[in-house]
Amino acid sequence: MTETEKEKAKIVKENLPTIALVGRVNVGKSTLFNRLTGTDKALTSGTAGTTRTSNVGTVNWQGKNFRLVDTGGLTFSEDVLLEKDIIEQTKVALKEAHVILFIVDLQDMLLPQEKTLATTLLKKYHGKKPIHLIGNKADSPEYRMNAHNKEWLKLGMGEPLPLSSANGSGVGDMLDMVFKDLNKLKIRPKKETELKITKVALIGKPNVGKSTLFNKIIGKDVVIVSNMPHTTREPYDTLVKKGKTIYQFIDTAGIRKKAKVTGYLERQGIGKSLAIIKKADIVLFLLDASEPITDQDKQLGGYLQEHAKSAIIIVNKWDLAEENTDAFTNQTKEMVYDYFPHLSYAPIIFISAKTGYRIHNIFDLIDRAAKERQVKISDEDLSEFLKLAIRKHLPSRGKGIRHPKIIGFRQIDINPPVFEMGIKAKTSLHDSYIHFLKNRLRERFTFFATPVIIKLRKIKK
């Protein structure tokens, strides 16, 4: 069945008013974004062009929410990497915004690109939507006074409202001002609603196609895609609804070996990506069909095992593979599992993010993985399971001379499924027997795409 024959995934419209932050590079938009959203989602640094793909978040003020978009800093110079992409993303943000906040730096002078941006904003949006001039970095009374500098009047927007995204002064005044605009709209700020969400993170080494797949899955080009390594610097997430299920898809920065990581921004981006993996319910682990599996791929696979994540292995760029016969596909599957024996529970799907080949099948795998991660087995079923397992294979001892005796077996948690096995004190169970039990559990109860954890507890009896 093709994607057109199925119900397509759609971005969840939370029906919230949107505010866009725009301005040149290094005026502190991302710091302000983090301050308003109460997160550290946006990378902040003194490096021009830190933000590339626009960040999107939710702000709560006076008990109600609105949507905030942090756009990339503009230079209007073709020499800047990805400047054209950043400009296009800014245009989209401005079009969707109900209110525009033009951010300038009160610790710096008025620059030509700010005059250019102001002219563009006023020409296109004056009288159509509110535009406010915000003077950021008013970190002291001295800098705050710079808001009265007559230079700013050249922008045609009056004096900037001073605030400090670093220490929070003036932020409340700005939000009060913005709320007056938002409360005049048809779509107004509203109270937060709890949504049941399946969190899905996309991970992989640089240039494996995560952002291309992310855009294809959500059905919109929201993340900048290029052949330049580490194009994606910050995690980017979008809520998507397909059928009755809501997913939060999260694109992450490409992760490579520490020895190859260069600079503060890449280190921070990778740190955020690893943190995202910990919070995700399911991880889409991307491999490149056009390249051999690398040590970095293996390290990422080990990270998934370490944090007990439900995983789906996605072999991307299958359109570039040597051949796509069934025999070659099966051979590739065997090879992948040889490299990642600890991920033998993870299904493998072969796709092309570029062409869209088999992408719609990913949702079925995610749904099944999410369901299996929540499975709870009754004590009665586990007791019967253990009897059959012991009958088939007696417990083997680990270190020590005493033969182990299993006293009890029960499930103590889900998401992922965790089991506790009680064994007689002063005995030990061999790792191979734990592995045997995990395999038997999968044969009996499936646990599709989900790790199974067995904890041992020694009991004096």
Backbone hydrogen bonds, N-H to C=O, Kabsch-Sander energy under -0.5 kcal/mol:
donor,donor_aa,acceptor,acceptor_aa,energy
5,E,2,T,-0.8
6,K,2,T,-0.7
6,K,3,E,-0.8
8,K,6,K,-0.5
10,K,241,K,-2.6
12,V,239,L,-2.5
14,E,12,V,-0.9
19,I,67,R,-2.6
20,A,99,V,-2.2
21,L,69,V,-3.0
22,V,20,A,-0.6
22,V,101,L,-2.4
25,V,74,L,-1.1
27,V,24,R,-0.7
32,L,28,G,-2.1
33,F,29,K,-2.7
34,N,30,S,-2.6
35,R,31,T,-2.1
36,L,32,L,-2.7
37,T,33,F,-2.5
38,G,34,N,-1.3
39,T,34,N,-1.4
50,T,47,T,-1.0
55,N,70,D,-2.3
57,G,68,L,-2.6
59,V,66,F,-2.9
61,W,59,V,-0.5
61,W,64,K,-3.1
64,K,61,W,-1.6
65,N,190,K,-3.3
66,F,59,V,-2.0
67,R,17,P,-3.1
68,L,57,G,-3.0
69,V,19,I,-2.6
70,D,55,N,-2.8
71,T,21,L,-1.7
71,T,69,V,-0.7
74,L,23,G,-1.7
80,V,77,S,-1.2
83,E,80,V,-1.8
86,I,82,L,-2.4
87,I,83,E,-2.7
88,E,84,K,-2.1
89,Q,85,D,-2.3
90,T,86,I,-2.4
91,K,87,I,-2.3
92,V,88,E,-1.8
93,A,89,Q,-2.3
94,L,90,T,-2.6
95,K,91,K,-2.1
96,E,92,V,-2.1
97,A,93,A,-1.5
98,H,18,T,-3.1
99,V,18,T,-1.6
100,I,130,P,-2.6
101,L,20,A,-2.9
102,F,100,I,-0.6
102,F,132,H,-2.9
103,I,22,V,-3.1
103,I,101,L,-0.8
104,V,134,I,-2.8
106,L,104,V,-0.6
106,L,136,N,-2.6
108,D,105,D,-1.5
114,E,111,L,-1.2
115,K,111,L,-1.3
116,T,112,P,-2.1
117,L,113,Q,-2.2
118,A,114,E,-2.6
119,T,115,K,-2.3
120,T,116,T,-2.0
121,L,117,L,-2.7
122,L,118,A,-2.6
123,K,119,T,-2.1
124,K,120,T,-2.0
125,Y,121,L,-3.0
126,H,121,L,-0.5
126,H,122,L,-1.2
128,K,125,Y,-2.4
129,K,125,Y,-1.9
132,H,100,I,-2.7
134,I,102,F,-2.9
134,I,132,H,-0.6
135,G,133,L,-0.5
135,G,161,L,-2.3
136,N,104,V,-2.9
136,N,134,I,-0.9
138,A,163,L,-2.5
139,D,137,K,-1.9
144,R,140,S,-2.5
145,M,141,P,-1.7
146,N,142,E,-0.6
146,N,143,Y,-1.0
147,A,144,R,-1.6
148,H,145,M,-2.1
149,N,146,N,-1.7
152,W,149,N,-1.5
153,L,150,K,-1.1
154,K,151,E,-1.6
155,L,152,W,-1.7
156,G,153,L,-1.6
161,L,133,L,-2.5
163,L,135,G,-2.4
164,S,169,S,-2.7
168,G,164,S,-2.2
171,V,168,G,-1.6
172,G,168,G,-0.5
174,M,170,G,-1.8
175,L,171,V,-2.4
176,D,172,G,-2.4
177,M,173,D,-2.0
178,V,174,M,-2.6
179,F,175,L,-2.6
180,K,176,D,-1.2
181,D,177,M,-1.0
182,L,178,V,-2.4
183,N,179,F,-2.4
184,K,181,D,-1.4
185,L,182,L,-1.5
188,R,186,K,-0.7
190,K,65,N,-1.2
197,I,195,L,-0.8
198,T,246,I,-2.1
199,K,197,I,-0.7
200,V,198,T,-0.5
200,V,248,Q,-3.0
201,A,282,I,-2.2
202,L,250,I,-2.7
203,I,201,A,-0.5
203,I,284,L,-2.5
208,V,205,K,-1.1
213,L,209,G,-2.2
214,F,210,K,-3.0
215,N,211,S,-2.5
216,K,212,T,-2.0
217,I,213,L,-2.8
218,I,214,F,-2.2
219,G,215,N,-1.1
220,K,215,N,-1.5
222,V,220,K,-1.7
231,T,228,M,-0.9
233,R,231,T,-0.6
236,Y,251,D,-2.3
238,T,249,F,-2.0
240,V,247,Y,-3.0
241,K,10,K,-3.6
242,K,245,T,-2.4
245,T,242,K,-1.8
246,I,196,K,-0.5
247,Y,240,V,-3.6
248,Q,198,T,-2.6
249,F,238,T,-2.2
249,F,247,Y,-0.6
250,I,200,V,-2.5
251,D,236,Y,-3.1
251,D,249,F,-0.5
252,T,202,L,-0.8
255,I,204,G,-2.0
256,R,254,G,-0.5
260,K,257,K,-1.3
261,V,257,K,-0.9
261,V,258,K,-0.7
263,G,261,V,-0.5
266,E,262,T,-0.6
267,R,263,G,-1.7
268,Q,264,Y,-2.7
269,G,265,L,-2.6
270,I,266,E,-2.5
271,G,267,R,-2.2
272,K,268,Q,-2.3
273,S,269,G,-1.9
274,L,270,I,-2.5
275,A,271,G,-1.8
276,I,272,K,-2.0
277,I,273,S,-1.8
278,K,274,L,-1.4
279,K,275,A,-1.1
280,A,276,I,-1.3
281,D,199,K,-1.7
282,I,199,K,-2.2
283,V,310,S,-2.6
284,L,201,A,-3.2
285,F,283,V,-0.8
285,F,312,I,-2.4
286,L,203,I,-2.6
286,L,284,L,-0.8
287,L,314,I,-2.9
289,A,287,L,-0.7
289,A,316,N,-2.8
291,E,288,D,-1.6
298,K,294,T,-1.9
299,Q,295,D,-2.2
300,L,296,Q,-2.1
301,G,297,D,-2.3
302,G,298,K,-2.0
303,Y,299,Q,-1.7
304,L,300,L,-1.8
305,Q,301,G,-1.7
306,E,302,G,-2.5
307,H,303,Y,-1.6
308,A,305,Q,-1.3
309,K,304,L,-1.9
310,S,281,D,-1.0
311,A,449,A,-1.7
312,I,283,V,-2.4
313,I,347,P,-2.5
314,I,285,F,-2.9
314,I,312,I,-0.6
315,V,313,I,-0.6
315,V,349,I,-2.5
316,N,287,L,-2.9
316,N,314,I,-1.0
318,W,351,I,-2.6
320,L,317,K,-2.1
321,A,318,W,-1.1
329,T,325,T,-2.5
330,N,326,D,-2.6
331,Q,327,A,-2.1
332,T,328,F,-2.3
333,K,329,T,-2.2
334,E,330,N,-2.2
335,M,331,Q,-2.0
336,V,332,T,-2.6
337,Y,333,K,-2.4
338,D,334,E,-1.8
339,Y,335,M,-1.6
340,F,336,V,-2.0
343,L,340,F,-1.8
344,S,341,P,-1.2
346,A,343,L,-2.0
349,I,313,I,-2.4
351,I,315,V,-2.4
351,I,349,I,-0.5
352,S,357,Y,-1.5
356,G,352,S,-2.3
357,Y,352,S,-0.7
359,I,356,G,-1.6
361,N,358,R,-0.9
362,I,359,I,-1.7
363,F,360,H,-0.7
364,D,360,H,-0.6
365,L,361,N,-1.6
366,I,362,I,-2.5
367,D,363,F,-2.6
368,R,364,D,-2.1
369,A,365,L,-2.5
370,A,366,I,-2.8
371,K,367,D,-1.9
372,E,368,R,-2.6
373,R,369,A,-1.8
374,Q,370,A,-0.5
374,Q,371,K,-1.1
375,V,372,E,-1.2
382,L,378,S,-2.1
383,S,379,D,-2.3
384,E,380,E,-2.1
385,F,381,D,-2.3
386,L,382,L,-2.6
387,K,383,S,-1.8
388,L,384,E,-1.9
389,A,385,F,-2.3
390,I,386,L,-2.7
391,R,387,K,-2.1
392,K,388,L,-1.6
393,H,389,A,-2.4
398,G,428,S,-0.9
407,I,405,K,-0.5
407,I,422,G,-3.2
408,G,422,G,-1.4
410,R,420,E,-2.2
412,I,410,R,-0.5
412,I,418,V,-2.4
413,D,418,V,-1.5
415,N,373,R,-2.8
418,V,413,D,-2.1
419,F,453,I,-3.1
420,E,410,R,-3.4
421,M,455,K,-3.3
422,G,408,G,-2.5
422,G,420,E,-0.5
423,I,457,R,-2.1
424,K,405,K,-2.3
425,A,459,I,-2.2
427,T,424,K,-1.1
428,S,402,R,-0.6
430,H,396,S,-2.7
433,Y,430,H,-1.2
434,I,430,H,-1.3
435,H,431,D,-2.3
436,F,432,S,-1.9
437,L,433,Y,-2.4
438,K,434,I,-2.2
439,N,435,H,-2.1
440,R,436,F,-2.2
441,L,437,L,-2.6
442,R,438,K,-2.0
443,E,439,N,-2.1
444,R,440,R,-2.1
445,F,441,L,-3.5
446,T,442,R,-1.8
447,F,445,F,-1.9
449,A,345,Y,-1.3
450,T,447,F,-1.8
453,I,417,P,-2.0
455,K,419,F,-3.4
457,R,421,M,-2.6
459,I,423,I,-2.9
461,K,459,I,-0.5
